[in-house]
Amino acid sequence: APAPAPAPAGAYTIKAGDTLSAIASRHGVKLSDLLAANQLSMTAVIYPGNKLAIPGASIQPAASTPAANVAPLVPSSFLGFSYPAAVVSSANENKALLNASPVPSRAEMRTIVADTARQMGVEPSLALAFANQESGFNQRAVSPANAIGTMQVIPSSGQWASDLVGRQLNLLNPYDNATAGVAIIKRLIATSKDVDTAIAGYYQGQYSVSKNGMYDDTKAYVAAIKAQQQNFG
């Protein structure tokens, strides 16, 4: 017989920056149960102020033997820098969701990024350079910093991009991911002294660049983006 649905355990009001996976983790419930309780898909967009039904957390019997270690989908460190456990946990949840979801091919993502850039008034060659440098047009890419998808946007930057475009963006959605990245590029260009500084801001952070200048790895990133833009031009 099918397992009974989890009993309702209350409601939660969505806040800015929330993700479905983070809400599920915070309430100790499976993401699949949260989605089922609210009739949502894995790529559903959620909006601050709306309420979600929180299903009852199922109680699992204690295991008699230790569970086998399972290799994480996303490592906890990159280039010698280790990320907080909560960030890496969220990254692994997002990676699992993307692995289980249909995503565009790399060629299709290239078209999506170029079309989005044209629609938003950004040079397609520049947006394509970022997408190729960040992920190789791989929408399933997730970094230990929880940078998500083709444009490698972290959730806080995704919320900023949502504010810029005036609607909530879902970084797991390929079209929204492209929109988020292009919106950030457009804003950085508009608020930086030159294109090089704007490119650096995408990698290092605009405030850090203004305060500390470009780090050596940032300078290499800027050079790589400009070289790739020539290839896409």
HELIX and SHEET records of a PDB file:
HELIX    1   1 LEU A   20  ARG A   26  1                                   7    
HELIX    2   2 LEU A   31  ALA A   37  1                                   7    
HELIX    3   3 ALA A   85  ASN A   99  1                                  15    
HELIX    4   4 ARG A  106  MET A  120  1                                  15    
HELIX    5   5 PRO A  124  SER A  135  1                                  12    
HELIX    6   6 PRO A  155  VAL A  165  1                                  11    
HELIX    7   7 PRO A  174  THR A  191  1                                  18    
HELIX    8   8 VAL A  195  GLN A  204  1                                  10    
HELIX    9   9 GLN A  206  ASN A  212  1                                   7    
HELIX   10  10 ASP A  216  PHE A  232  1                                  17    
SHEET    1   A 2 PRO A   8  THR A  13  0                                        
SHEET    2   A 2 LYS A  51  PRO A  55 -1                                        
SHEET    1   B 2 SER A  77  PHE A  78  0                                        
SHEET    2   B 2 PHE A  81  SER A  82 -1                                        
END                                                                             
